[in-house]
Amino acid sequence: MAIADKIRQNMAQGSMIRKMFEEGAALMNRYGAENVFDLSLGNPVVEPPPELQQELKRLADEPLPGMHRYMSNAGYPDTRSAVAKQLVAETGLKFTMGEIVMTCGAAAGLNVALKTILNPGDEVIIFAPYFVEYGGYVDNHGGVAKVLPTDENFLPRLNVLKSSITAKTKAVLINSPNNPTGVIYSADLLRQLGDILQQKEKQYGTQIYLISDEAYRKIIYDGLKFPYPLLHHKQTVVVTSHSKDLALPGERIGYIAIHPDCAGKGELVDGLIYANRVLGFVNAPALMQHLVKNLQSVSVSIAEYQQKRDFMYQNLTAMGYKLNKPQGAFYMFPRTPIEDDAAFVRELQEHRILTVPGRGFGAPGYFRLVYCVNDRVLEDSLTGFRKVAEKFGMG
Ligand SMILES: Cc1ncc(COP(=O)(O)O)c(C=O)c1O
């Protein structure tokens, strides 16, 4: 018994994406990388924007004294101020550096936030389909994930939400633009959601946080504007990163932002800083904090991702795949023509296309593909998608 039973169990249940990644590596060894169409992992193929190289060069040429030392665990004041300034410009709310904690990406930010707020047995509501790691993150900190279904457009069913909130509900965790569906929550939906949280806070005399995972906030298509959850609930904790908008997932840089009018804000922020430290992150990477300070209004080319979305959406729908057109992020979540989504994913694998079964996201009967890959991979995957569509009479 070398490892904990719970970790062994969780690994077996929750590792579908990694499993596909490993099977993909095996297929690539066998057939050559160019003959495998890996649409399984959201690892953006685009390079960071040129401004990042310029900042990197500037820092290498003119290093700041002490720039590699320990710092305040919340992060550098000038980076936190730059983030706050950008949030003021985007939301109109009065953010200052005091509401910002720099983190090792959104994954760390979510863990820091959950560790800070959860007592053992507290409930966190999440909506299926959800980002695969949410269950593990909630469990890490003694919470209980309460998974609620969404409607046919992958939007929360508000009546179900209303009847599911209890005195134990500490947070509702949302993700818009969404991984895996690409859906964006409208301002109207967020307003209603906020109203429900406020009603329930009154009813139970509790504080219910809205944790808003905004990892894809800047990756939005068709000129849509991002509806900010922050504007609809004061107990909002934003968690985001530059993994996707600056294409820096390997660098682990992100932040938590607390609504400036959040009740108990001072203690909450102190708690976040403490949790960041004792979870062992200590602080977000120094070099990355220096880099992203001047890149708050910069992002990778959204037009490039939109083209890829359009290409896949047009082709897949023409073949008979049933899916909602993603409004943001870089994932698609089509229905599988058979009930067994894992079996369908294996069919695609026969054509060297790697995707992930919907059950990994709490939504069997669907599969997820990513389109943040080279155009050639997308183009060459179409033959396999077509053959599978024909086999299942989808057209
Ligand atoms: C919805 C969502 N949240 C959080 C993360 C974690 O991102 P990060 O690389 O910033 O830790 C991801 C990564 O894919 C994601 O899709």
The ligand as a Gaussian input file, in Angstrom:
#p B3LYP/6-31G(d) Opt

LIG

0 1
 C      -11.766000      25.962000     -16.928000
 C      -10.348000      25.907000     -16.514000
 N      -10.012000      26.359000     -15.303000
 C       -8.751000      26.329000     -14.871000
 C       -7.742000      25.822000     -15.660000
 C       -6.347000      25.813000     -15.137000
 O       -5.593000      26.738000     -15.799000
 P       -4.131000      27.166000     -15.351000
 O       -3.207000      26.701000     -16.416000
 O       -4.175000      28.629000     -15.255000
 O       -3.864000      26.548000     -14.026000
 C       -8.039000      25.327000     -16.938000
 C       -6.993000      24.758000     -17.789000
 O       -7.216000      24.191000     -18.822000
 C       -9.377000      25.372000     -17.369000
 O       -9.736000      24.908000     -18.573000

